[in-house]
Structure formats: C-alpha cells, structure tokens
C-alpha cells in the first residue's frame, strides 16, 4: 500500500464537536489543494454525510465489529484510493466500546490501523483539570499514538494560556485552540444530527475551514499524520461477476442511510445501480432487485402515503417476486402503515404489521444475524453483522427466518423477515465483513 498522511480525531466523550472539527479540517486541507479521504468510526450514517460534503468524495465507515480483522483494512483501503490524506472521525469517547470494554472503540480502530490520534478536548469551565483528563487518556493505553490535543471552547487568551501551561507538563502538543462559537454547533433530532442535505452546508463548511486555518496548527497535524503506520491488503481486485443485474436504490430525504462500502460490493457483484426517489419518481421499470435503506420515513409519512400509484405499483412488483433488501426505515415503508401520535399513514402494504413510532428508544446496538431460511440475498446458515437503532416497533409483527443476537451473543427481540426474495428487518447490515467478497450470494440466480 502506498504511503499517505492519516490521522484520527477523537474526544473524551460524545458531543464534544468532533464532526464540526473533522469537517472543518477536511475542508481546510481541500482548500490547500489536497485530496482528502474522509472516514467515520462506528456504524453511523449521519456524520459521514457531513464529512463527505466537506471532502467532495465518499466517506467510508471503519468498524471493527462489523468488519473485523482484514475486513477493516479493506474498508480503509477502499476509501483511501486516490487520496493523499485520510481524516478519520472517531465515535463516542476514545475508549468507549462494547459492554464496558474497548472492543470496537475509536481506540481499537486507531490501534488496528496504526493511526495517530488527536484529542478534541472541550475546555469550557476547565483549567488544570484538562491536563488530568489528557494524562488519563494517554496512560489508559500507552501503546496508542496520542499525537496532540485541540482545545475546544476556549474562553479567551487568559484561559488559553492557563490551559497551555497545564498541558505543557504532560508533553503532549497543543495543536489548536478553538474559541467558543455558536456556529460550531449542529442541530439534532431523535436519531442524531440533522442530515447534512437538510442544511445550507456550503457556507458552514467554509466558516469551519476558516476557523481551522486561523486557530489550528495544520502543519503540526500533517507532521503527526506522517507517522501513520498503514499496513495490510489493498482494495479488492476487480472480479468478473457471475452476471449483471440492475439494482434500484431508494435515495432521497426519506431514505438515505447506506454504507458506501455496501454499494461498492453490490457494484463489484455485477449490479448497475439505479437511484430513484420514492418521494418523487416512478419505480425504475428495468430494475431486477431493490435496496430500500433506512432514513426518516416518519418525517415524510404524509408525502409517502400520498403516492398511492407508486405504492400500488411497488406492491405488485414485490408480490411478483422482485427481490428486496429493506433496512429499518425501508422495512417500515414495506409494512401496512406507519403510526405517529395516534394517526396512521398507509405504506406499501407488502408486509403485515404497523410500525408505531414511540417516544423512547426501542433498540440500540450491534447485531449478529444468522439466516435460517435461504433467500435471494443469503443461503440458509449464513452469518452477517449489522446495527439496530430505532424508536419504533411493529404492532402484530414478528421475526421470521432470522436469528438475531447482540455483540455479547445474547438473543435479542426484534422484527423482520427473510424468505425467498425478501430480506426486510430493522437491521442495518454492513457487508464488508461478509465471508464472501462476491456478495450478494444470490446474484448468480435469476430474480
């Protein structure tokens, strides 16, 4: 693998401002004429859209549970192609992993990929205690390459001076000091940040980049990034797929949650991807299979319900055997209705049940799925990994053809169906860690 600059932005806890900083750093480096590959640690869909907009190229997820071992390195290699710099945004706090461990944490990904780590430290209300926090982060895993600290929320020159003096004792460089600014915050909703496509992002990105150029030591960061120890295999070699097939992929404001690597894997398996909008477009006539990703169908329930002819046409095609992979919001769209605050909105009606949006979180965590039934997508007995994050549940729904366990191997209740041409559930699958690189396994069979 060729040499690249690479570094990872981490924080001691969630909500520290990693997405804004990473986006600003990416745009600042792009403004310097560099080609920047953006990455996001963990199973998130929303943050990658900000990073992608900043870089002007796709963002890849790095997740050591979904893609263990060499699969993680393949994910990194895919995203690095043609880039000079890799900027990785961490997830949660630096060491926060599965079940009180560092498994699948930001630190684990940094260690596995040999990435120097820069800590974004929120310092509002802190002085010398900032040094204690940094010392704790450094000493918890001495093998981690902690390259420096960026202070976030500095209250003025006096505050910055006291923080720098306290941190000098720890011997870790201060690579920047960002002031308290309202435009460093992003709006959020029940599933996380508001999607990048919903905001006027261009002006924000330029403002963040200007702040980074003014308050952050970019030369120091690139110097640290040169220490990255990148190793492992490169991106997968192109293969001749068993057959070509046309895959319709729903993509608009309501359905936008897709791992970029999944789309790559489909393409490598022979798929010609046909993007369409369930909110606006007719279903592609020539499609031989359908991928309905997650998103926010509940925010657009009235518009989806109003598309009677589209829903009728899609229901007919599915009943005729059109293979469908539907995840979370896409699964909800295939049900009879979506219920919110006592009102029901008719959906496609291909699968039985009503998705009711609740006020509290209904499920969250990694999932390991074994397929009890053969389908177009997987043979019986196959294993895949994914993630579940939902505020809804299915009335009169169940789980058919799937066995679902969490990261600790415990069986968990959820909803979905796998049979024949249908794989639809609340699980967001990541196929980068699947044993077969020529996914989908059923692509050689006629739909």
N, C-alpha and C positions, 0 to 999 in steps of 0.2 A: 504493500500500500504506500502511496506517495506521502510525503510529509505535509502537514497542514498546521496552521495555528489553531488551537482549540482551547476553550475554557468553559467552565460551568459557573452559573450564578446561583448561589444557594442563600438560605436565610435560616435564622434560628426557629422561626415559626411561620405559619401561613399568614397571609395578609400583610406581609412586610413591604410589598411593592415590587416583587420580582418581575412580574410581567411588564410593567412600565419601564423598569430599568433595562431589562433584556431587549425590549422593543427599541428603546432609545439607543442602546449600544449598537444594535444591528443596523439601524438607520444611519447612525453616525459613521460606522465603518463603510456602509454602502456609499455614503456621500464622499468618502475618501477614494472611491473607485474600486473597492474590494468586493469580490463575490462572496457572500456570506450564506452559509448553510445553517438554518435555524432548527433547533431540536427542543422538545419538551419531555422532561422525565415524567413517567406515570401515564395513566390511561385517559387523561383529559383531552377534550375536543375543543374547548373554547379558547384557552390560552394560545394553542398553536395558530389559530386564525390571526391573532394579533402579530405573532412573530412572522408568519407568512407574509402578511401585508407589509411589515417593515422590511423584509428581505427581498420581496419580489420573487420568491421561489418557494416551493413546497416545504412545509415543516413536517418532520418525522418524529414520532413518539419513540422514546427509549424506555423500555420497561423490562426489568429483569425477572419479573414473574411471568408476564405474557410472552416474553421472548428470552428464555434462559440461555446461558452459555453462548455458543457461537451465533445463535439467532440474534442476540443483542448486537453483536459486532456486525452482522449482516445489515441490521437496521441502520446502524451508524454509517456503514459503507454506502448504502443506498442514498442516504441523504447528503453525503459528502461529495458525491460525484460532481466534478466541475467547479468545486468551490475552493477558496483559499483560506477561509476562516470558518470554524464551527463555533456557534454560540449556543450553549445549552442552558435552558431554564430549568431549575430544579422543581421539586414538588414538596409541598408542606415544609416542615422543618428539616434540616440537613440529615438527621439520623432517624426520622420518623418512618418506620417500616411496618410490616405486617405483624399484628398481635404483640406489640411491645418489643419488637426486635428491629434490626436494621435491614432485614430482608426486603428487597425491592425498594429500598430507600434511595434518596438522592446520593447519599454517601456510597452506597453499594454500586450504583451505576458509575459514579466517578472513579471508583477504585477499579472496576472491571475494564473500563475504557482508558485508564491512565490519564484522566483529565485533571488539570489544576483547578482548584476551587476558589472562587472569590465570594466572600460573605457580604451580603447586603444586610447591614445592621441598623434597625430602627433605633434612633437615639433620642427621641423626644422624651424629656424628663430624666435622661441618663447622664452620668459623668464618668467617674472612675469605675462604676459597675459595668460599663461597656467593656472594659479590659477583662473583668472577671468572666463575662459571658464568652468573649473570644478565647480566653485561656481554656475554658471548659470545652468549647467546640474543638479546639486544637488538640487537647490532651485526651479526649474521649477515644480518638483513633489517631495515634501518632503517625500511622502509615499513610494517612490521607495527605495529599499535597495541597495544603492551605496556602494559597498564593498571596492573599491580601484581603483587605476589608474596604468596603464602600459605606460611608456613613449616610444614613437617610433620615431627613427631618432635622437637620442642624438648625439651631435657633439663632445663630449669629456668629460673628468672628470670635467672641469670647468663649462661647460654648464649643466651637470647633477647636479652639486652642487647647482647652482643658481635655477634650476627648483625645486629641493627637498626643498630648503629653502622657496621658494614661496608657495609651496603646503602644507608645514607643518602648515601654518596658517589656512588652510581650514579643518584640522583634518581628511583628507582622506588619508589612507595609500598609499604610492607609492610601488607597488608590483613588479616593474621591470623597467629596463631602457635599451631598445634595441638600439644598435648603428646604424648609417647609413650604410646599406649594400645593394649592388646591388642584391644579391641572395634572398632578401626579396620581390622582385617584381615578378609579373606573367604576361605573355603575354596575350593580349586580342584581340578580333575582334568585329564585329558589334553586336552580341548578348551577349557580355560579355567576360569573361575569356575564354582562350583556354581550351578545355576539358582536364581533368586530364589524360585520356587514351592516349592523343596525346603527352604527355611529358614523359621523363625518370624521373618519380616522386620519385622513391625509394631513390636516393641519396639526392634529395632536402629535402625530409621529414626528413631524418637523420640529415642533416645540420641544418634544422629549429629546430629540437628537441634538438640538442647540444647547439644551441644559447639560447633556452629557459632555459635549465638546467644551463647555465652559467650566464644569465642576469636577470632571473625572479625568484621570490620567490615562488617556488612551494608549500612549506609548508604553507606559508601565504595564497595562493589561496585555498588550501584544507581546511584550517581553516575557511575561509569565506564560502566555499562551504557547510560546515556542517550546515550553517544557513538556508539552503533551506527549505521552508515550503511546502512540497509536499502533495497534497491532491487530493481528487476526486476518481473516479472509476478506477479500474484496466483495463487491456486489455480485450477485449470482450471474453466471454466464447465461446468455440467451439460449433458450431451448426451442426446438420446433414443437409447438403444441400438437396434441392429438387431432384437434380440429379447431376451426374458427367458430365463434358464436357471438351474437350481438346481445350485449347486456345493457338493459335500461337501468340507469341510476338516477333516483329522485334527488334533485338538488335545488333547493330554494330556501326561503326564510324558515319554512316549517321543517324541512329535512336537510340537515347539513352536517351531521355527525358521522364522519368517515375517517378511518385511519388511512393516511395516504399509502401506506405500505400494502394494505389490502387491495387497493385499486391497482397498484403495481403488480401484485401477484395475480390478480384476475387477468390483467393485460398479458402477462407472461404465459398464462394458461390458454391464451387464444382469444380473449374477449376483446371485442370492439365496443368501447363504452359509449353509450348514447345518453347524454344528460338531458333531463326534462324536468319541468316544474309541475307537481301535482296541483299547485295553486292556479296555474295559468294555461299549461299546454295540454294537448291531447296525448294519450299514451302512444309512444312510438310504434307504428304499425309493424315494423320489421323486427322488433325485439323478440329474442328467443328465451330470455330469462330476465328477472327483475331483482334489483337490490334496493330495498327500502331502508335507509339508515334512520338513526334517531334524530332528535331535534326537539322542537317545541310545537307539536301539532295542536296542543291545547291553546296556544296563543292565536292560532289561526283556525280554530274549530268551526267558526261560523262560515268562513270562506270555503273550507273543505266540504262542509255539509251542503253548501250551495251548489257544488259541482256535481249535480245529480247524474248527468250523462257520462261524465268521466268515471264516477264511481261505478255506475252500471256496466260500462264497457270493461273496466278493470276486473270487476267481479266475474263477468262472463269469461274473460281470458283465463283467470285463475282456475275457475271451475273446469275449463277445458284442458288444464294441466300445465299452464305456464309456470315454470319453476320460479320460486320466490324465496329470497333470503330477506327477512324483515327483522329489524333490531329495535327494541324499545319503542320509540315514537312510531317507527314503521309498523311494528307489531300492533300498537294501539290503533293505527289507521285501518288495519285489516279487520278489526272487530266490528260488532254491530253498531256501537255508539261510543261516544266519549261524554262522560258526565262531569259537569262542574257546577258547584253551587246550586244543585238541585235541577239543573237544566241539562237535557240530553241532546247531543248533536249527532245525527246519523253519520256513520262512517261507511267503509266499503261493504261490510256485512259478509265477508268471505269466511271469517272465523266466528264461532259463537262467543258471546260474552260482551260485557260493557266495561270499559276502562273508567274507573271513577277516580278523579284527582282528589287526593286528601291533603289536609293542611300540614301533616307531619311526614317526615321521611319514612318510606316504607321498606327500603332495602338499599344497602350500600356495601360494596366490597368486591374483591376478586372472585372469579368463579372458574371451576374446572368442570367441564361438561363431557359426559360420555354419552354417545348416541346409541340408544337401544334399538332403534329402527334404521334401516337403510333409507337414504334419500338421494336426491339428485346431487346434493352437496357433500355428503359423507356416507361411508359404508357403516353398517352396524358395528359397534365396538370401538369406533374411532374416538379419539380424545382431542378436545380443543380447549383453549383458555380464553377468558374474556373478563368483563367487568359489568357490574349491575349497579345502577344509581337511579332510583325512581321515587316519585311521590304519588304514584297511582297504584291501584290494584284492580284485578279483574273480577267483577261480580259474575258468579256462575262459571268461573274459569277454572282451569286445572293445568297439569303438566303431563304431556303425553310424548313418549318416545325419547325422553331425555332424563338423564340422572345428573343433578346439579349439586356440586359441593363447593365449599369455600376454600380459601387458601390453606386452612388447617385440616382439610379433608373431611369436614363435617357436612352432612347433607343439609341443604337449605331449601325452604319452601319458596317457590316462585311459579310463574305461569309461562306456558309456551307449548309448542307442538312441533314435532319432527316426524314427518311421514311422507314418503313418495316425493312429490315435487315441492314440498313445503318445509321450510325451516324458519319458524317465527317465534320469537320469545323476547323477554326483557333483557337478554344478554347482548352486550356489545362484544362481538368476537374480534380477536386480533389473530390473523392467520400467519404472522411472521414466525411464530414458534411451532407451527404445524409440522409434523414429521415429513410430510410430502411437500416438496417445493413446487410441484406442478398442480397445486390446488386451482380450481375445485376438482376433487377426485372424480366427480361425475361428469366432467366436461367432455369426456370422450363418448358419453352416451347421448343419444338424441333426446332433446326435450320432448 
